[in-house]
Amino acid sequence: MARQVVQRAKEAFLSGRTRPLEFRLQQLQSLQRMITEKETEICTALKQDLHRSQYDTPLLELISIENELKLAMEKLSEWASRRPVEKNLLSLSDEVYIHPQPLGVVLIIGAWNYPWAVTLLPLVGAIAAGNAAVVKPSELSEHSSLLLRALLPRYLDMELYPVVMGGASETQELLRLRFDHIFYTGSCAVGRLVMEAAARYLTPVTLELGGKSPCYIDKNCNIMVACRRITWGKFVNCGQTCIAPDYILCERSIQGRVVDCIRQTLLEFYGIDPKSSPDYGRIINRHHFNRVVGLMEGYAPVLGGQSDPSQCYIAPTVLRDVPPHSRLMQEEIFGPVLPIVTVSDMDDAISFINEREKPLALYIFSSDKKAINKMMEETTSGGVTVNDVMMHYTLSSLPFGGVGQSGMGRYHGKHTFEQLSHHRACLVRSLAMENVNLSRYPPQDRRRARRVKMALKSPLIDMSKRTLVWAVVATIIGYYLKSYEWIWMKFS
């Protein structure tokens, strides 16, 4: 089944129908129409999958997709156009440019926590870049996946952009096939399997993984504001966000204040009983519920801790004085549990972060610019946001992606187009003016070698700037190209 779907997508791509920009624009417009027309059904599916509020879904997923589509449609002609590059003296009369080309058939493996955004954002870039794309949504977000399977063929070319359903075995079957790029969002463990499968065909991959994104709170900041923003980022979508603050680092002297501020914010956000709040979500399934509950074993929460397996409900939970080497600090939590680890100062926090795998995101709360710059300079992460959380994700102008164990590659906006394009190097030369090439041909002598060396080492000329100096130089050199020997006698 999967093999036939991929083969049809490949044949459809090779037919050439994705190459015209008009076709790509039409597909992007259809996808935009789908999001607009089916917003209610999408919100309903996410309510069934994650108990997500109907008001959260547009904010967390649909608006970002719409913005991505609008940007791609506005900029497609610019992104896909030939890009002139600098020349040297030997290529002055040539056409020299970079030509973005489609890669071919892309496999997009989505995730269940944001099943529309993390699946359709890469698809927007794949369509814009002229690729075919096989879409594999997560089986865990069942209602969203079924709806996506039903909707995409109604709005998009079903041969070029098919949806393949199923679980781990179907994903493994897909990974045994040959693609031109694989785009995966999910866990590090599965990311390794994806990369291993891709290696068989030397297929390039984009891995959007996760990890433990640290959140440092400096004692010299507005702790109440910091905790309100952290509380939102940590507990939205019931903590099931790859760039959610995984844990807090702060000095022991402000730990109590941090807990109090989070307590006040939780009351403000979700009321006395978050379980009855329409704005608080649920864990995706019983397996992940048990996993998150298991991470809390042995701790006495200072906030929350309640759970209900019948609803996959875990209350917003805060744990203080968590040991740095505890099990809770060894794996990504991906749930509504927020550990606080105390450090002696910022240097201690930087050491703590650098001793662990590079995170997908880093959050710094401070009013001290020197302290902020120090932490940014001395740490590494996929992205960083200062005095807020997760907001770097919302900008299409910023590349989103990990580093090290948190992933490779990047996307959003033009970055997705670039990631899913082949940047073909092109030099187009005339068969005329063969005298220009004489110095590189045998038989060689000192004079010829000196001339070709001078030409190859000449400063690159940016013809796009059209400055007066370069215009004059280009005119003179172009005039004398047929008299190559005369030019080099003048310059040598």
N, C-alpha and C positions, 0 to 999 in steps of 0.2 A: 504493500500500500504506500508506504513512505517513499520507496524507490520510484514508484510510478509518478507520484506527486512531484518529486524533485526533478525527474526527467522531463515532465511536461513544463515545469517552470524554466528549465534550461532551454528547451526547444523554443518556448515563447520568447525568452530573452534573445536567443540567437536569431530569431526572426527580425530583430531590429526595431520592434515597435516601442521600446522604452527610450530609444535614442532621441527622437524629436522632443524639444522642450515643450511643445504644445501638448503632447501626450502626458508628460510628467505633470504639467500644470493642471490638466483635466483630472488626473488621478488625485492630486492634492486637494483640488476643489471638492471632489466627491467625498474625500475623507473629512474635510471640514464640514460638509453638509451632514455627514453621518453623526458627528459629535453634536451638532446643533439640534438635529431632528430627534436624536435618540437619547438626549440627556436624562430624561425621566427614567427610561428603562435602565440606563447605566447606573444611575443613583440607586435604583431599586435593587439591582444585582449586588452592588457593594454593601447595601444594607443587609442583604441576606448572607453575604460572605463574611463581612467584618463588623457588622452592626454599626456601620459608619453613618453619621448624620447626613441627611440630604444636603445640608448647607456646606459640609466639609468637602464633599466630593468635587464640586467645581473649584474650590480654592486649592485643594491638594493635588488634583489631577487634570481636570478638563481645561482650565484656563491655560495651563502650561502647554497643553497640546495645541490649543487654538492659537496661542502666541507663536508657537513653533511653526505651525502651518502658515500663518500670515507672513512671518519672516521669510520662510522658504519661497513662498509665491512671489513676494516682492523682490527678492534678491537672486532668484534662480538664474536669470540671464547673466548677471554679473558673476556669480559663482562658477557657472559652467563655461564661461568664455575663456579664450586663450589668454595666457598671461605672459606678456613680453618680459624678457629678462635682460640683464646687462650683457654686453658683448665685449670682445677684445678686438684688436686690430685685424686678426685673421678672419673674424666672422662679421666684420662691420657691414658687409653688403648682404648678409644672409638673413633669413627669417629665423629667429631663435625665440622659442616660447615654451611654456608648460601648458599641456592640454589635459585637463581633468577628464578621465574616462571612467565609465562604469566598470566595476570589478566583475560583475556577473550575477551569480545567485547567492544571496546572503541568507544565512540561517539566523533568525532572531528568537532566542529562548527567553521568554518573559518570566517575571516573578509574581508571587501571589499577593504581596503586601500592597503594592500599587499596580494592580494588573493592567490598567489602561495606560498610564503614563509610561511605565518602563518598557511596555511593548510597542506602543504607537510612536513614541518619540524617536526611537531608532528607525522605525518604519518610515517616518516622514523623511529622514535623511537618506534612507535607501532609495525611496521613490525619487527624491530630488536629484540624486546622483545617477539615476538611470538604471538602477539594478532591479532584478527580480528579487523577491524575498519570500522565504518560507517562514511562516509565523507559528511558533509553538508556545501557546500560553500555558501557564501553570495549571495543573489539574487540581491544586488545592483550593484555588479561588474558583470553585466549580461554576457558580452562576454567572460570573463575569466571563469565564472562558466559553461557556455555551452561548452566551449572547454575542461575544466577539465572533465566534464561528458562524453564527447565523447572519450577522450584519455585514462582515467584510465582503462576502461574495455579492451582496446586493449593491454595494457601492464601488468596489474596486474590481479590476480585471482578475477573475478568479484563477486563471492559469498562471499569471505572473505573481500573484500574492495569495497563495493558498494558506489555509489554516490547518494544522495537523494537531489533533487532540491526542490525549493519552498521558500516561505516567512515566515512570522511570524507564520501562522497557521500550516504549515508543521513542523516548528521547535518545536512548542508546542506539536504537535502530537508525535514527537520523544522523547521529554522530559517526556512524560507520560509513556514511555516504560522503561524497566529495562536494564541498562548497567552496566558494571563492572568498568568503569571510564568515566568521561565526561571531555573533554578538550575544553574550550571555550576561544576565543579571541574576545574582544569587549568592550562595555561600562559597566560602573559600574551598571547602572540600569538593563540591561539585565543579568548581572552577578548575581545579587540578585535573579532573577527569575530562573536562572539555578540552583543555590544552593538550592533554595526552592524546586524545582522539584526533585533534587537529594536526598534531605533529606527523601523523601518518601521511598526510598529503601536503605538508608544509603550508597549511591553511592559516592565514593571519587571523588573530582573534582580538576582540575587545572584551575584557572581563571587568564588569562592574560588580565588585564584591562588597566587602564591608569591613568588619573588624571592630575594635573597641575605640570609638572616637572620644578622646578626652575633653573635658571641659574644666578649664582652670579659672578659679575665681580669686582675684587679687583682693587683699583686704582694703586696698585703696580704690574702691568703686562703690556705686550705689547698689548695695546687695539686694534690696527689695526689687528693683527693676531687673537686675540680673536673674534673680530667681524666678520672676514671672516669665521671662523669656525662655529660660531653661525648662521650666515646668511645662510650658506649652510644647516645646520641641521634643521633650522626653515622652510625654504621655499622649500626644496626638496619635491617632491610629493605634492606640493601646501599646505604644512603644515599639511597634513593628515598622520601623523606618531605618534604612541602612545608615543614614547620617544623623540619627538621633544621638544626643549626648549619652554615651554609654556609662560614664562615671564622672564624678566631680573630684577635682583636686583642689584643696584649700588648706590654709593653715588652721591648726587646731583652735586658735583663738576666735575664729569666726564660724566654726562648724555649727555651734548652737544657733547662731543667728541665721545661718543658711537654712537649717531645718525649720525654724519658726517661719521664715518667709515662704518656704515651699508649702508649709501647712496652710498659711493664710491664702496663698494662691490657689491651692487645690479646692479650698472652700469656695473661693470666688468663682472658679471655673465649673466645678461639678457638684457643688452643694455638699450637704452633710453625708449623703449616700450616693457616691458615684455610680453605683450599680443601677440606680433609677434615672440617671441623667441621660437625656437623649444625645448628648455630645460625647459620651464616653464609649469606646468601642469594646471589642472582644478579641480574644486570641483566636487565630484562624481555625484550629482544630484541637482535639484532645491530646494528640501527640505533642504538639508544641506547648499546650497548657501544662502537661506533666513535666516537660523539660524545664520550663521557667519556674514552676513550683519547686522542682528539685534543686534549682540553683539557690533557692532561699533557705534550704534546710540548714539548721544550726544557727540561724540568725534571729534576733528579736527585733523586728522592724520598729523604728521610731514613728513611722507613719505607714498606714495601710497594712498590708499583709493578708487581708481577707481574700478568700477565693471560693468559687462555686463551679465544680466540674460540669454540672448539668448545663451551664451557660457558657463554659470556657471563660469565665470571668475571673480576673485578678485585679484587685484594687490597686490604684496608684500607690506604690510602695517605696519607702526611703529607708536605707540601712546606713548607719553611721559607724565610724571606726572600723571599716572593713580592712582586713589584713591584705597587704599588697600581693601576697603569693597565694591567696585563697582560690578555690575553684571558681568562684564568682568572677575573679579577675583574669581568668585564663581563656575564657571564650566569650564571644559576643552574646550579650544578653537577649537582645531582640524581643523585648517585652517590657512591661511597665514596672521595672525594678531599677531603682537608682542608688547605687552604692556611693558613699562618700569616703574617700581616702585622704588622710591628712598628710601634709608635707611640712617641712620646716620653713621653706621659703621658695621663691621662684626658681632658683637654681636647682633645688631638690625636685621641683615639679618637672623641670626640663630633663633632668637625669632620669626620672621615672618614665617619662614619655619615650625617651631615646633608648631605654633598655628594652623596650617592647617593639612589636612589629609596627611598621609605619601605618598610621590610621587613614581611613578614607576622609575624615574631617577632623579639624582641630578648632576648638572654641576657646577664646580668650576674653575674659571680662576684667577690664582694668581702666582706670582713668589716667594712668601714667604712660605717656607715649614712649618713653625710653624702655619701660618694662615690656610694652607690647612689641616694640621692634626687636628687643632682645629675644623674646620667645619665638617670634616669627623667623628670626635669623638662625636660631640655634636648634630648630626642630624641622621635621619634614612631615608633610601630610598631603593627601590628594588635594584638599582645599582647606581654606581657613576663613573663618568669620570672626570678626572682633566685635564684642559687645552685642552679639545676637547669636542665634543658632539657625542653621539650615538655609539662610536666606541667599547664600551664594548659589544655591541650586536653581533659584528662580530667574537668574539672568542668563539669557541665551548667548550673551557676549562672552561669558566665562566658560572655559572648558570644564566639564564635569568628568572626573575619573579618579582612579586610585593610583597608588604607587607601591611597589613592593607587593606585600601580601594582600593589600586592599584593592589590587587590580592593575590593569594596564589598558592604555588607550583612553580616549576621551570622546565626549559627544556634547550635544546641545548646539542649536543654531548651525552656523557655518562649520563648526568643529565636527558635527556629524557628517556633513557633506564631504569634508576633507578626509575623515576617517574611512568612509565607504567609497572613496574614489581612488583610481590609480592616477598618479601625477606623471603623465608621460612626457619625457624630455624630447623636444623636437627641434631639429636644425634642418632647414630647407635651403639648399644651395643651388646656384645655377651651374650649368656645365660650361659656361663661358668664363673668360678671364683666368685661364689655366696658369698664366704666369705667376699668379698669387701663390700657387702651391709649390713652385719649383724648389724653394728652399728646404722643404721637408722630404724631397725625394732623393734617392741615391743617384749618382755617387756623391757622397757627402765630403765636404771639406770645411776648414775652419770658418771661412767666410759665411757659407750657407748656414752652418750650425749657429753662428752668432746671430744671424738675422732671424732665424725662426725662434731662437731663444728669446730675443728681444720682443718679438710679436706675441709670444705666448705669455711673457711676463708683463706685458703692457697693462696699465690700469684698466679695470672694467669700465665700460662706457654705458651710462644709463641714458638710452636714447629717449625714454619717455619724458625726461625732464626738459628736453628741448632748450637747454640754455644756449645763450649766444655763442659761448666759447666752443661748446661741443658741436653746434651747428656749423660753425666755420671750419673746425677740424674735420668733421665728417664730409663737408663739401670738398675740401682740398684733397683728402685722402681718396674719396670716391672718384674724383676727377682723374687722379693719377694711378688708379688701381691697375690699369692696363700697362702702365710703365713701372712695374713692380721694382725692377732693378734701380731705377732712378730714385724712388722713394727711400729705399734702404741705404743707398749711398749717402743720401742727405742725413739720415738719422743715425747711421753707424759711424 
